[in-house]
Amino acid sequence: MRMTVPSAYRGLVVILLLVLLLGSLLIELGVRESARLDYERSEHALLSRAADVRSSLETRLYDGIYLSRGLVYYLQSQEGITDPQRIRQWMSSMLADTDYVRNIGVAPDNRIALIYPLAGNEAALGFDYARSPEQWEEVLRMMERREAVLAGPLPLVQGGTGLIHRAPVYLEGSYWGLVSSVMDADVLLGVLDEEPRWRDLRLQLQTREPDGQVRVIWGPALVEGQPSARLDIELPGVVWQLVVQSQTLDSSAGVSRWLLYGGLLLVLALLGFTLGNAIRQQREREAARRENERIKNEFVSTVSHELRTPLTSILGTLGLLDGGALGTLPANGQQLVAVARRNGEHLLRLINDLLDIDKIAAGQLRLNMQTAQLEDLLQAALHEHQGYAAQRQVRWRYQNPYPQAQIVADATRFKQVMDNLLSNAVKFSPQGSEVSVSVTLDERADCWCISVADQGEGIPPAFQNKVFDRFTQADSSSQRRSGGTGLGLAISRGLVERMGGQIGFVSSAAGTRFYLLMPRG
């Protein structure tokens, strides 16, 4: 039976309507998928810029914090305020290069007895923290924890709003008083609004109160539903959260929709067959590009923020002390500064080695293999991480029945491996737990087995086969609380194998044990 003209037209109309309906559906799905990808791209781009903001803000904050720490060490070396004029000269030299530190104060028995500069801060001289309920609670928390605490922003008795870093001073094991550095909150945090390269961003600082409520420290209100990046800023006694959003809204999705509908009307017959493959291939390419970009950005921002920036500030401060910026230090003070500076420079060299990880993979890294005393290496590593363990409220449990044991290794590289294992064990241990370090003899392999075991939650099974891969972490989100580059264990494996040893781990819900098998000396 021949199809009549009207029925052919009707069939064509039906086919065109079906193709139009399918094309419209694909367009809507494509626009939504594109919007989702744009959202993710925006978040990743904001994360990289948030790292830049955090790095700059932390540098300014820690410059003020280091003033308090330096004065604490000075008071301890002088056993209190023995020479007020000399202390004022010290304060003057340290405040010379800062524009946002309003004053430094010394408060024996929690009462400010010495403040510099005095001009503009007269009202704070003689201030008794015990008579200020809004500040006394923070001072009690500092005394209870025996650690410095950053408070604020809060109103100051001399006017204005400030961030106050309070550091306790102990003389011969007894609490003597505190040192405070007051930073002008409007000047220090005002950089978030005034920096030209951040003008297109909406920046907000938050903190979480003990009752769980989120309090905005600085910045405008956020736009709900708009892409944002969040990064923690760990400060003495408090954790801030930096939230970054773009000031401009992307309106390209609506324009793209009309363009796609126009294209559908022009090439209706061709899109039906090719659109699916094109979208799938584009999504795969885009996903691969995003993953590579994410790894690169997270690596660069993490190394710059967590390692290089604070280390540069530390070495700069130590250089000033070593160069006599505060005058001639006591012999024990000079020794402490020299030790700290040597270790800082050593860490900087390790950072450079970390950035050259490809040399390890290519077998081009030079090692200084020698016979070393295992007990000395382990004790040095434990001593260096004692402060970090105490800060995390983690205890050491050390067992070495072979104090005369010797290994063949590069001492510096072996210490780098132990640094990674110990810091990871402390980082992922709950408060009040312990990290076990033990030495056993593996007679079959003729080597020493060094174990580092924590009592954490263990490594997720799905991640265990990636533990020693480069740039990987079990939690690699932008909101993770534990920082790191994801390179430590990869570097450790490369170094141990280059030294003729082996590295492995055993993990369960009760904790994780990493072990090294090192050749006997």
NORDA-V944931 format. One record per residue. N is the residue number from 1. SS is DSSP state (h for helix, s for strand, l for the rest). PSI is psi in whole degrees, -180 to 180 (999 if undefined). OMEGA is omega in whole degrees, -180 to 180 (NA if undefined). Layout:
n=(N	N)
ss=(SS	SS)
psi=(PSI	PSI)
omega=(OMEGA	OMEGA)
//
This chain:
n=(1	2	3	4	5	6	7	8	9	10	11	12	13	14	15	16	17	18	19	20	21	22	23	24	25	26	27	28	29	30	31	32	33	34	35	36	37	38	39	40	41	42	43	44	45	46	47	48	49	50	51	52	53	54	55	56	57	58	59	60	61	62	63	64	65	66	67	68	69	70	71	72	73	74	75	76	77	78	79	80	81	82	83	84	85	86	87	88	89	90	91	92	93	94	95	96	97	98	99	100	101	102	103	104	105	106	107	108	109	110	111	112	113	114	115	116	117	118	119	120	121	122	123	124	125	126	127	128	129	130	131	132	133	134	135	136	137	138	139	140	141	142	143	144	145	146	147	148	149	150	151	152	153	154	155	156	157	158	159	160	161	162	163	164	165	166	167	168	169	170	171	172	173	174	175	176	177	178	179	180	181	182	183	184	185	186	187	188	189	190	191	192	193	194	195	196	197	198	199	200	201	202	203	204	205	206	207	208	209	210	211	212	213	214	215	216	217	218	219	220	221	222	223	224	225	226	227	228	229	230	231	232	233	234	235	236	237	238	239	240	241	242	243	244	245	246	247	248	249	250	251	252	253	254	255	256	257	258	259	260	261	262	263	264	265	266	267	268	269	270	271	272	273	274	275	276	277	278	279	280	281	282	283	284	285	286	287	288	289	290	291	292	293	294	295	296	297	298	299	300	301	302	303	304	305	306	307	308	309	310	311	312	313	314	315	316	317	318	319	320	321	322	323	324	325	326	327	328	329	330	331	332	333	334	335	336	337	338	339	340	341	342	343	344	345	346	347	348	349	350	351	352	353	354	355	356	357	358	359	360	361	362	363	364	365	366	367	368	369	370	371	372	373	374	375	376	377	378	379	380	381	382	383	384	385	386	387	388	389	390	391	392	393	394	395	396	397	398	399	400	401	402	403	404	405	406	407	408	409	410	411	412	413	414	415	416	417	418	419	420	421	422	423	424	425	426	427	428	429	430	431	432	433	434	435	436	437	438	439	440	441	442	443	444	445	446	447	448	449	450	451	452	453	454	455	456	457	458	459	460	461	462	463	464	465	466	467	468	469	470	471	472	473	474	475	476	477	478	479	480	481	482	483	484	485	486	487	488	489	490	491	492	493	494	495	496	497	498	499	500	501	502	503	504	505	506	507	508	509	510	511	512	513	514	515	516	517	518	519	520	521)
ss=(l	l	l	l	h	h	h	h	h	h	h	h	h	h	h	h	h	h	h	h	h	h	h	h	h	h	h	h	h	h	h	h	h	h	h	h	h	h	h	h	h	h	h	h	h	h	h	h	h	h	h	h	h	h	h	h	h	h	h	h	h	h	h	h	h	h	h	h	h	h	h	h	h	h	h	h	h	h	l	l	l	l	l	h	h	h	h	h	h	h	h	h	h	h	h	l	l	l	l	l	s	s	s	s	s	s	s	s	l	l	s	l	l	s	s	s	l	l	l	l	l	h	h	h	l	l	l	s	h	h	h	l	h	h	h	h	h	h	h	h	h	h	h	h	h	l	l	l	s	s	s	s	s	s	s	l	l	l	l	l	s	s	s	s	s	s	s	s	s	s	s	l	l	s	s	s	s	s	s	s	s	s	s	s	h	h	h	h	h	l	h	h	h	h	l	h	h	h	l	l	s	s	s	s	s	s	s	s	l	l	l	l	l	s	s	s	s	s	s	l	l	l	l	l	l	l	l	s	s	s	s	s	s	s	s	l	l	s	s	s	s	s	s	s	s	s	l	l	l	l	l	h	h	h	h	h	h	h	h	h	h	h	h	h	h	h	l	h	h	h	h	h	h	h	h	h	h	h	h	h	h	h	h	h	h	h	h	h	h	h	h	h	h	h	h	h	h	h	h	h	h	h	h	h	h	h	h	h	h	h	h	h	h	h	h	h	h	h	h	h	h	h	l	l	l	l	l	l	l	l	h	h	h	h	h	h	h	h	h	h	h	h	h	h	h	h	h	h	h	h	h	h	h	h	h	l	h	h	h	h	h	l	l	l	l	l	l	l	l	s	s	s	s	h	h	h	h	h	h	h	h	h	h	h	l	h	h	h	h	h	h	l	l	l	s	s	s	s	s	s	l	l	l	l	l	s	s	s	s	l	h	h	h	h	h	h	h	h	h	h	h	h	h	h	h	h	h	l	l	l	l	l	l	s	s	s	s	s	s	s	s	s	l	l	l	l	s	s	s	s	s	s	s	l	l	l	l	l	l	l	h	h	h	h	h	h	l	l	l	l	l	l	l	l	l	l	l	l	l	l	l	l	l	l	l	l	l	h	h	h	h	h	h	h	h	h	h	h	l	l	l	s	s	s	s	s	s	s	l	l	s	s	s	s	s	s	s	s	s	s	l)
psi=(129	140	129	162	-47	-42	-36	-43	-41	-42	-41	-42	-41	-45	-45	-39	-40	-44	-40	-42	-45	-44	-41	-41	-44	-39	-46	-42	-41	-42	-42	-43	-40	-41	-39	-44	-40	-39	-45	-42	-41	-42	-43	-40	-41	-33	-44	-42	-33	-37	-37	-43	-47	-43	-46	-43	-42	-38	-45	-42	-46	-24	-41	-36	-39	-27	-45	-43	-43	-40	-34	-48	-38	-46	-38	-39	-30	-1	45	-163	86	-25	85	-39	-40	-37	-41	-41	-40	-46	-43	-43	-36	-27	-2	-32	14	143	1	-2	114	-39	164	134	150	127	83	139	32	29	123	113	-17	130	142	134	153	-35	125	-10	20	-37	-23	-19	128	3	128	112	-33	-21	9	94	-37	-21	-24	-35	-42	-37	-42	-39	-40	-45	-39	-41	-13	32	156	152	134	124	154	-175	144	155	142	150	-27	6	150	-177	137	161	126	120	116	128	129	150	125	129	120	39	-6	145	126	-39	-155	161	134	141	125	118	134	111	-38	-38	-46	-49	-18	-19	-25	-29	-25	-20	121	-38	-6	11	-27	7	151	114	132	139	134	160	156	124	163	-28	4	-7	140	127	131	121	-41	148	166	172	148	156	118	136	-8	145	140	161	140	131	137	144	104	118	166	114	2	152	118	160	125	126	129	129	161	145	-23	145	138	117	16	-20	-42	-41	-42	-37	-46	-35	-41	-39	-38	-42	-36	-41	-31	-40	45	-42	-30	-33	-33	-39	-38	-19	-43	-50	-40	-44	-43	-47	-40	-41	-41	-44	-41	-39	-43	-42	-43	-40	-44	-41	-39	-44	-45	-48	-43	-39	-51	-47	-38	-46	-45	-44	-51	-20	-64	-47	-55	-34	-39	-42	-41	-48	-36	-45	-44	-36	-40	-44	-46	-30	1	22	-27	13	-176	122	156	163	-44	-32	-43	-38	-42	-43	-42	-43	-45	-39	-41	-43	-36	-43	-35	-43	-37	-37	-38	-34	-43	-38	-36	-42	-17	37	-25	-26	-36	-46	-33	-2	26	2	130	137	146	84	124	165	127	154	115	-40	-44	-42	-43	-43	-40	-42	-43	-42	-41	-30	8	-42	-42	-41	-41	-39	-37	0	47	138	151	145	108	130	115	92	4	69	-19	7	142	147	159	112	168	113	-41	-45	-34	-40	-37	-41	-46	-37	-45	-46	-43	-45	-38	-43	-43	-42	-40	17	139	156	140	-4	-175	153	125	132	121	158	130	164	124	95	-32	-41	-2	52	165	139	116	121	142	113	135	176	35	-162	-3	167	130	136	-37	-18	-10	-32	-2	6	-41	11	154	147	36	144	149	-35	104	18	164	-12	14	146	-26	122	-177	160	-15	15	-15	-49	-32	-44	-42	-45	-46	-43	-45	-45	-36	-28	7	15	-171	154	142	-177	159	128	144	-178	-16	-5	-179	137	116	142	147	136	108	140	143	145	999)
omega=(-179	178	179	180	179	-179	176	177	-180	178	179	179	180	180	-180	179	179	179	178	179	179	179	178	179	179	179	-179	178	179	179	179	179	178	178	179	178	177	179	-180	178	179	180	-180	178	179	179	179	-180	177	178	178	179	-179	-179	-179	-178	-180	179	179	-179	-176	173	177	-179	-178	178	179	-178	-180	180	177	-180	-180	180	179	179	-179	-179	176	-179	179	-179	-177	-178	180	178	178	178	177	179	-178	-179	-178	-179	-173	-174	-180	180	-176	175	-176	179	170	-178	176	-174	172	-177	174	176	-174	-179	-177	-179	179	-6	180	-179	-180	-179	-177	-176	-178	-180	-177	-179	-179	-178	-178	-180	180	-175	-176	178	-177	180	179	178	177	179	177	-178	-179	-177	-178	-179	177	-179	174	-178	175	1	180	-180	-179	-179	179	178	180	-179	-175	168	-174	174	-179	-179	-180	178	178	177	-178	176	-178	180	-178	-177	-178	174	-179	170	-176	179	179	-176	-178	-180	-176	-179	179	178	179	-179	-171	-177	-175	-176	178	-176	-178	-177	171	-173	180	175	-179	169	-178	-180	179	179	177	-180	178	180	178	179	-174	170	-178	178	-180	178	-177	178	-179	180	-180	175	-178	178	176	173	-178	-179	-178	175	-177	176	173	173	177	178	-176	174	175	179	-175	177	-179	-179	-175	-177	180	178	-180	-179	-178	177	179	177	177	177	178	179	-178	-175	-175	-176	-175	-174	-176	-177	-171	-172	-177	180	-179	-179	-178	-180	179	180	180	179	-179	180	179	180	180	-179	178	-180	180	-180	-179	-176	-179	180	-176	-177	-179	180	-179	-176	-169	-175	-167	-174	179	-179	178	178	-180	-179	177	179	179	178	177	180	-178	-179	176	-180	-179	-176	-179	180	172	-177	-180	176	178	-180	179	180	-179	179	-180	-179	178	180	177	178	176	180	178	177	179	177	178	176	179	180	177	-175	178	178	178	-179	-179	-180	-176	-178	-179	179	177	-174	178	173	-177	178	-176	-179	-179	-179	-178	179	179	180	180	-180	-177	-178	-178	180	179	179	179	178	180	-179	179	-178	172	168	-171	179	176	179	-179	-176	180	-177	178	178	174	-174	167	-172	-179	-179	176	177	178	178	180	177	-180	-177	-179	-179	177	-179	179	-177	-175	177	175	179	179	-179	-180	175	-177	175	-175	179	176	-179	175	-174	-178	-180	-179	-179	176	178	178	-176	174	-174	176	179	-179	-176	180	180	180	-179	-178	-177	-170	179	179	-172	-175	176	179	174	179	174	179	174	-178	-179	-179	-177	-179	-178	-180	-177	179	-178	-173	-179	-171	-177	176	177	-180	180	-180	-179	-179	-180	177	178	177	-180	179	177	178	-179	172	-175	175	179	-179	179	-178	177	172	-180	176	172	-175	-180	179	178	NA)
//
